[in-house]
Amino acid sequence: MATDGSLHGTYAADQSAAQLEQFLGDPNHPDAVSAFSRSVEEDERDDMPWPAMDALRSWGFPHFLVPQALGGRMRSFQELFSMCRTIARRDLRPGVSYGTTLLGANPVWLWGNARQQHWLASRLLAGDFGSFAMSERDHGSDLAGCQVSARRDGDRYVLNGEKWPVGNATRGAFCTVYAATGPRRFSLLLVDKQQMPTGHWYNSPSVPTVGLRGHDLSGMVFSDCSVPATALLGRPGAGIPQTLKALQITRTLIAALSLGSLDTGLRLAYTHARGRRLYGAPVTELPAVRDILVRAYLDLIIGECVSIPAVRAITEVPERLSLWSAIVKYFVPVTVERALADLNTVLSARGYLRDTVSARTFQKLHRDQAIASIFEGTTHVNLSSIAADLIFAPSGSGGDPSLLPALFNRRAELTPWIPEGRRLHLTNGGRDEIGGAWPQLAARLSSWKPVRRLDAAYHEQTARLFSIDRRGYRSMVGQTAARVHCVLHAAACVILNGTYNTGGLFTDESWMIASLDRLTQHLDPTWQISPGPLAAVEEMLIKQVEAPELFSLTPIPLAIG
Ligand SMILES: Cc1cc2nc3c(=O)[nH]c(=O)nc-3n(C[C@H](O)[C@H](O)[C@H](O)COP(=O)(O)OP(=O)(O)OC[C@H]3O[C@@H](n4cnc5c(N)ncnc54)[C@H](O)[C@@H]3O)c2cc1C
């Protein structure tokens, strides 16, 4: 860990998360601000964790959703990402409520005028929630199918139709509505719900959910609902690109929810396995159990290595987010989903019974986390988007390698966020510093067995990309190419994290070798993690459980007692 004189040696970008962690308290303790025992009770009642939500508000968390220029405390997305991990390791629901609010706010930060921005900042700083109403019952991922209309009538827009399902739709104070303002012409409108004419809109009933129980999920039905024309965000007709670009930011942050969930899932499974004795020894000594625990730890570390450069890119090189945000949004939630399913087998019957807080916490986080691969672009939508970026520029270019230190060095200071919609692009235009770094990284580390195997996959992949028809990004060949690309991208991220960071857990390269072995398993299920690195990583896992620290290469101390 960094020993820069900061809080417990924590990295600067993680300081706020470290403070929030202590404020929220030890979730195993029933009196903590955010306690597992209360969360599972609230979950049973389909109720939100209101005491924890109120505490987050009083601590000032909503200030981190508002850019500094507008009076907030949003300095960097890495800081917000770390805080979201801290929240999500206890309970995903506050993270989703605030994430949904940020989803609704980002188009305003990016394209709103000063009046809209100052109004929204005042609402968020006062603790209000908000929504982004994009989905419709009959159109889901198909944005161009949108039927909610906003007809221009003098100095007003008149809304008709239903948006569904929409998070925070009932309790939120504002809503960014995606609507058709003409034939195949879509726009975003910022709506102040207090100002909407009574009788011309209502909330459709709240929808019960498998996970995220109690999340305010309902719909908004508009019937000749007139709003001022000044509600328009940016240019009329820019709704599709604005939506796709705004999603690039929150898609990246969703990985924090997945990593926070896996942190708790792994901690619970490990604690159970260590205490469970069979055949005269803890089950952690059974190779199958040990393998699942170490793989889950590696999945978490790899997920962190993939997420952090994308999160840093939001301020450093937002032009690349179309590709990198889709990779994070596909790769991290899906990997975490699989890891949680495997960890559930370690709990065995205890994972099926509902008689302990630990078992119910695991079951809850498993259900809650499943949303991460659905909303804000499903797994397949993101794979299609990755495939499109790859197929349109199969040879790619390394872009500007001088950006790599700013993306990967976790100590490097980040540029404060100045929201600029024009810096977000719908495609990366073939520029990819991370993917483009692979050939040199592979050459440098060619003595590592998994690097040689991954490099062979890289060459097969390059040939595959040239053979795919440009319209084939939704084909299975396109989807498969995208999946393989994500594995290679993750491998490059692992090595680049190891290259640009020093000290602490970065000193010993075992985690890198084990992570590359783990990634090779995505392409070759017969591949084994090398015994030496596996033992070293197991030791990292045990040390972080005992410390206790967040499972991370740059950990923060966890609240105890
Ligand atoms: C808890 C929760 C909270 C939500 N919050 C919000 C919110 O705040 N605001 C909001 O607007 N919406 C919200 N949604 C809706 C959510 O964003 C949509 O459910 C999601 O976009 C997918 O739409 P769909 O479920 O209709 O699936 P569909 O779009 O009907 O997809 C069906 C299948 O087709 C696949 N598919 C679709 N398009 C493609 C493609 N281009 N390439 C390959 N495969 C494809 C999908 O992966 C899926 O397998 C929420 C949903 C839930 C469950």
The ligand as a Gaussian input file, in Angstrom:
#p B3LYP/6-31G(d) Opt

LIG

0 1
 C      -34.232000      -3.409000     -11.530000
 C      -34.327000      -2.701000     -12.844000
 C      -34.071000      -1.338000     -12.905000
 C      -34.199000      -0.653000     -14.116000
 N      -34.011000       0.696000     -14.131000
 C      -34.254000       1.380000     -15.272000
 C      -34.184000       2.806000     -15.289000
 O      -33.892000       3.439000     -14.276000
 N      -34.467000       3.449000     -16.451000
 C      -34.802000       2.777000     -17.587000
 O      -35.048000       3.402000     -18.595000
 N      -34.845000       1.411000     -17.611000
 C      -34.599000       0.704000     -16.481000
 N      -34.679000      -0.663000     -16.481000
 C      -34.953000      -1.377000     -17.723000
 C      -33.683000      -2.007000     -18.295000
 O      -32.768000      -1.014000     -18.670000
 C      -34.084000      -2.909000     -19.461000
 O      -34.701000      -4.025000     -18.867000
 C      -32.924000      -3.329000     -20.298000
 O      -32.498000      -2.232000     -21.048000
 C      -33.234000      -4.466000     -21.254000
 O      -34.471000      -4.339000     -21.851000
 P      -35.475000      -5.589000     -21.840000
 O      -35.462000      -6.177000     -20.489000
 O      -36.758000      -5.143000     -22.395000
 O      -34.790000      -6.670000     -22.801000
 P      -34.860000      -6.725000     -24.432000
 O      -34.366000      -5.440000     -24.933000
 O      -36.275000      -7.120000     -24.759000
 O      -33.890000      -7.880000     -24.737000
 C      -34.283000      -9.267000     -24.943000
 C      -33.060000     -10.063000     -25.355000
 O      -32.516000      -9.557000     -26.587000
 C      -31.135000      -9.258000     -26.436000
 N      -30.769000      -8.081000     -27.220000
 C      -31.411000      -6.889000     -27.250000
 N      -30.758000      -6.037000     -28.066000
 C      -29.673000      -6.690000     -28.560000
 C      -28.595000      -6.337000     -29.434000
 N      -28.506000      -5.114000     -29.961000
 N      -27.662000      -7.272000     -29.710000
 C      -27.743000      -8.511000     -29.167000
 N      -28.735000      -8.899000     -28.327000
 C      -29.681000      -8.000000     -28.014000
 C      -30.988000      -8.960000     -24.938000
 O      -29.655000      -9.151000     -24.476000
 C      -31.927000      -9.973000     -24.326000
 O      -31.278000     -11.211000     -24.242000
 C      -34.557000      -1.367000     -15.290000
 C      -34.782000      -2.748000     -15.235000
 C      -34.683000      -3.408000     -14.030000
 C      -34.957000      -4.894000     -13.999000

